């Protein structure tokens, strides 16, 4: 059963002392954790892989957007439920002539948050991108949505003052199918074969997969892996599990937008690149 936080000034001070909203990478602690406030959508706790900590998302959309951006090579950190400085949001609200949000039960001024704060690697160095993730139904210009839009304006101005790009993300700007594919693949990040068979044998298995994909590009990935299982006298499903592992670690180049074991290899695997990368693939396996 959820135990919602009652936000008083003392509670806010306590959360700050706990380090909420501070740190980066594994050290970051979100200002809001799942179960601490009521949420209109489904909340999710996600075990991070690239950054090893638990992520807290307050909606499906936040989770799907997390998976979408986590696949990108230039994203080095993702911080969810990132708190904004209250003194600044109060000043901005006054400047914009908007009422600053308050916690309903205590009437204490709310610590506003940004849904996701991304750290992006660029040629010029690291930069931040702030993202508000909202369903499109909540941002249409209606009287019912007026307060939501006002709060988004405060948030946008907050990041503008810091020269940080601010994005408003809706379901229309998220490829949900792609996000679900990434979610599936990251679930295959760890593979039992790493511990069941030797590195030499995983290299042989990888080599067989490359050869069969090259020769049978018109066949489905599932069928190709089934053939490899039979030829190498492996447990049914082992080759497919290893294939997913290689794709999850970006060792096998694929089009993640339509990756599926039911797809023909030619329609999802970049076969020419895979063949060219054959030697580096083995080196990547040793590192992963």
C-alpha positions in Angstrom: 0.0 0.0 0.0 1.4 3.4 -1.0 2.5 5.7 1.8 2.2 9.2 0.4 4.5 11.9 1.7 2.9 14.9 3.5 5.0 17.8 2.3 5.7 20.3 5.1 8.7 22.6 5.3 10.3 20.2 7.8 9.7 17.3 5.4 11.2 19.2 2.5 14.3 20.0 4.6 14.6 16.3 5.5 14.4 15.3 1.9 17.1 17.8 1.0 19.3 16.4 3.8 18.8 12.9 2.4 20.3 14.1 -0.9 17.2 14.1 -2.9 17.8 15.7 -6.3 21.5 15.6 -5.8 24.4 13.7 -7.4 24.8 12.1 -10.8 24.9 8.6 -12.3 24.6 6.0 -9.6 24.7 8.6 -6.9 21.6 10.5 -8.0 18.5 10.3 -5.9 15.2 11.5 -7.5 13.2 14.1 -5.6 10.0 11.9 -5.9 10.0 8.1 -5.6 7.3 5.8 -6.7 4.6 5.5 -4.0 5.3 8.9 -2.4 2.7 10.8 -4.3 -0.5 9.9 -6.1 -0.1 9.5 -9.9 -2.7 9.6 -12.7 -0.8 6.9 -14.6 1.0 3.7 -13.7 4.2 4.2 -11.8 7.3 2.1 -12.5 10.5 1.2 -10.7 13.1 0.3 -13.3 16.5 -1.3 -12.7 19.0 0.7 -14.6 21.7 -1.1 -16.5 23.9 1.5 -18.2 23.6 3.5 -14.9 23.3 1.0 -12.1 20.5 2.4 -9.9 16.7 2.2 -9.5 14.8 4.7 -11.7 11.4 6.0 -10.6 8.8 6.9 -13.2 5.3 8.2 -12.6 3.8 7.2 -15.9 4.1 4.8 -18.8 5.1 7.8 -21.0 8.0 8.7 -18.8 9.2 5.1 -18.8 8.9 4.7 -22.6 10.8 8.0 -23.1 13.5 6.8 -20.8 14.0 3.6 -22.8 14.0 5.6 -26.1 16.8 8.0 -25.0 18.8 5.4 -23.0 19.6 3.6 -26.3 21.3 6.7 -27.7 25.1 6.6 -27.5 25.4 10.3 -26.7 23.2 10.2 -23.6 25.5 9.7 -20.6 23.1 10.3 -17.7 19.4 10.5 -17.1 18.0 12.0 -13.9 14.3 11.7 -13.3 12.0 13.8 -11.1 14.7 16.5 -10.9 13.8 19.3 -8.4 13.8 23.0 -9.4 15.0 25.6 -7.0 11.9 27.0 -5.2 13.2 30.5 -4.8 13.6 30.7 -8.6 10.3 29.1 -9.5 8.5 31.5 -7.0 10.2 34.5 -8.7 9.4 33.2 -12.2 5.7 32.6 -11.3 5.5 36.1 -9.9 7.1 37.5 -13.1 4.7 35.6 -15.3 1.7 36.5 -13.1 0.9 32.8 -12.5 0.0 31.3 -9.1 2.9 29.1 -7.9 1.7 25.5 -7.3 1.1 24.4 -3.7 0.8 21.0 -2.0 -2.9 20.4 -1.7 -3.0 19.2 1.9 -0.4 21.5 3.5 -0.6 24.6 1.2 3.2 24.7 1.3 4.8 25.9 -1.9 5.6 23.0 -4.1 9.1 21.9 -5.1 8.5 21.7 -8.8 10.3 19.0 -10.8 11.3 18.3 -14.3 10.4 14.7 -15.5 13.8 13.9 -17.0 17.0 15.8 -17.2 19.4 14.4 -19.8 23.2 14.8 -19.9 24.2 14.7 -23.6 27.8 14.3 -24.9 28.6 16.7 -27.8 31.8 17.7 -29.7 31.8 20.8 -27.5 31.4 18.9 -24.3 28.5 17.9 -22.0 25.2 19.7 -22.2 21.9 19.3 -20.4 18.4 18.9 -21.9 15.4 19.2 -19.7 12.3 17.2 -20.7 8.7 17.5 -19.6 6.8 14.4 -20.5 3.0 14.8 -20.7 0.1 13.2 -22.6 -1.1 15.5 -25.4 -4.6 15.5 -23.8 -3.1 17.5 -20.9 -1.5 20.3 -23.0 -4.4 21.2 -25.3 -5.4 24.8 -24.7 -8.5 24.3 -22.7 -9.7 25.9 -19.4 -9.3 22.5 -17.8 -5.6 22.4 -18.7 -4.9 26.0 -17.9 -3.0 25.2 -14.6 -0.9 22.5 -16.2 0.1 24.9 -19.0 1.0 27.6 -16.5 3.2 25.2 -14.5 4.9 24.2 -17.8 5.5 27.8 -18.6 7.2 28.3 -15.2 9.4 25.2 -15.8 10.3 26.3 -19.4 11.4 29.7 -18.2 13.4 28.2 -15.3 15.5 26.2 -17.8 15.6 29.1 -20.3 17.3 31.3 -17.6 20.0 28.6 -17.3 20.5 28.3 -21.1 19.3 24.7 -21.0 17.2 23.4 -23.8 13.7 22.4 -22.7 11.6 19.9 -24.6 7.9 19.1 -24.2 7.5 15.4 -25.0 4.2 13.7 -25.7 3.1 10.3 -27.0 3.2 11.8 -30.5 7.0 12.3 -30.2 7.8 8.9 -28.8 7.9 5.8 -31.0 6.2 3.4 -28.5 7.1 0.3 -30.5 10.7 1.2 -30.6 10.7 1.9 -26.9 9.1 -1.5 -26.2 11.8 -3.1 -28.3 14.5 -1.4 -26.4 12.8 -2.4 -23.1 12.7 -6.0 -24.2 16.4 -6.0 -25.3 17.7 -4.4 -22.2 15.9 -7.1 -20.3 18.3 -9.5 -22.1 21.4 -7.5 -20.9 22.5 -10.4 -18.7 22.6 -13.8 -20.3 23.1 -17.1 -18.5 25.3 -18.4 -21.3 28.1 -16.1 -20.1 28.5 -18.4 -17.2 27.4 -21.8 -18.7 29.9 -22.0 -21.6 33.5 -20.8 -22.2 34.4 -17.6 -24.0 35.8 -19.8 -26.8 32.5 -21.4 -27.3 30.5 -18.2 -27.2 32.9 -17.0 -29.9 32.1 -20.1 -32.0 28.4 -19.5 -31.4 28.7 -15.9 -32.4 30.6 -16.9 -35.6 27.9 -19.4 -36.5 25.2 -16.8 -36.0 27.1 -14.3 -38.3 27.5 -17.0 -41.0 23.9 -18.2 -40.9 22.5 -14.7 -40.9 24.7 -13.9 -43.9 23.6 -17.0 -45.8 20.0 -17.0 -44.8 19.1 -13.4 -44.7 15.6 -14.2 -46.0 14.9 -16.4 -43.0 13.6 -15.2 -39.7 15.9 -14.6 -36.8 14.1 -17.2 -34.8 14.5 -19.9 -37.5 18.1 -19.1 -38.0 18.8 -19.4 -34.2 16.8 -22.7 -34.2 19.1 -24.1 -36.9 22.2 -23.0 -35.0 20.8 -24.7 -31.8 20.4 -27.9 -33.7 23.7 -27.9 -35.5 25.7 -27.1 -32.3 23.6 -29.5 -30.2 22.6 -26.7 -27.9 19.5 -26.3 -25.6 16.7 -24.9 -27.7 16.5 -21.2 -27.3 20.1 -20.7 -26.3 21.2 -19.3 -29.7 18.3 -16.8 -29.7 19.0 -15.7 -26.2 22.6 -15.1 -27.2 21.4 -13.2 -30.2 19.3 -10.9 -28.0 22.3 -10.4 -25.7 24.5 -9.4 -28.6 21.9 -6.9 -29.8 21.3 -5.5 -26.3 25.0 -4.7 -26.0 25.0 -3.2 -29.6 27.5 -5.8 -30.6 25.3 -7.0 -33.5 24.1 -3.9 -35.5 20.3 -3.9 -36.0 17.5 -1.5 -36.7 16.0 -1.5 -33.2 12.8 0.2 -34.5 11.6 -3.1 -35.9 13.8 -5.7 -34.2 11.9 -9.0 -33.6 12.8 -12.7 -33.7 9.9 -13.0 -36.1 11.4 -10.6 -38.6 13.5 -11.7 -41.6 17.2 -11.1 -40.8 17.6 -8.9 -43.9 14.9 -6.6 -42.6 16.4 -5.8 -39.2 20.1 -6.8 -39.1 22.7 -4.6 -40.9 24.3 -7.7 -42.5 27.1 -5.8 -44.4 28.2 -4.0 -41.3 28.0 -7.2 -39.3 30.4 -8.9 -41.7 32.8 -6.0 -41.8 32.8 -5.9 -38.0 33.4 -9.6 -37.5 36.7 -9.3 -35.8 35.7 -6.4 -33.6 32.5 -8.3 -32.6 34.7 -10.9 -30.8 36.7 -8.2 -29.0 33.4 -6.5 -27.9 32.2 -9.8 -26.5 35.3 -10.1 -24.4 34.7 -6.6 -23.0 30.9 -6.9 -22.4 
